[in-house]
Amino acid sequence: MNDERFDQLIKASLSWQADDVLAQQPKRLAIRRLAVRLGRSADAVAPKESGTAGRPRHRFARLAADFAVLAVAFVVGIGGVVYMLGPGSRFGPSGPLHVSERHGYSLRLPDADWGVVEIPGQWGLGTFLDAQSPGSDYFERGEESRHPMTYMWLASQAIPAQMSFDGWLYLQDGVTSASVPCFTLQGEYTYATVGGVRARVGVYYCPNFMGSETGWATVQVLVAQDGRGYAMYFWPEQEPEMPPLPEVRREALRWLSGFSFSDADRSR
């Protein structure tokens, strides 16, 4: 769907505020992204597998894409899907609360359509944390959820008494570079408060994920509490639906607004 066709549909559905929508780039991009997700325009790329997620990308009829633009633009225009547009307020109290005794945290999920798998075992010191690593808490978005993140996982490990937090960060950077060399840090590390504790935040991007010629980004959050180091990874949709990197970072931090530390069960 080209820009001219998109503008025509916006003006047809929101005649009373079309100029306002088209002038506001964030709202315009949000409507278009949601329309692509719902309708998959006829201009979409050829079907192919999407990384490890195994979700095929389909080509749909132009009518479906046009209808998606009309429907989403109308609802966004009257303010009915603010949550779908991404960054904003904290998650509401209606989202389920996931409590991990072994890692000592609680996390408010965006909605009830997220599945959680606690993989047995312990995350070993000096090893990279992926979705299926021992000790990983793996979260996956369900088909009904409209949250822009698709996957998230985290785990914790004891930091040796003789190792500082900076030393643990250095160790994590080494295993990250060695394990996933395609992903490179975008810009500089930043810092944010997670569960009342200062955490390091890095946005990584791989332009050719697993040889798929499709880009993907992840947000890595590293933090320490009570002698344990925590690693968290947030994954949005892959390109071409992937939001801009600053928005991906904001969504990860927005998620973590519902994160808090508790006492970890060291016996597990």
Secondary structure, 3 states (H helix, E strand, C coil): CCHHHHHHHHHHHCCCCHHHHHHCHHHHHHHHHHHHHHHCCCCCCCCCCCHHHCCCCCCCCHHHHHHHHHHHHHHHHCCCCCHHHCCCCCCCCCCCEEEECCCCEEEECCCCCEEEEECCCCCCCCCCCCCCCCCCEEEEECCCCCCCEEEEEEEEEECCCCCCHHHHHHHHHHHHHHHCCCCEECCCCEEEEECCEEEEEEEEEECCHHHCCCCEEEEEEEEEECCEEEEEEEEECCCCCCCCHHHHHHHHHHHHCCEEECCCCCCC
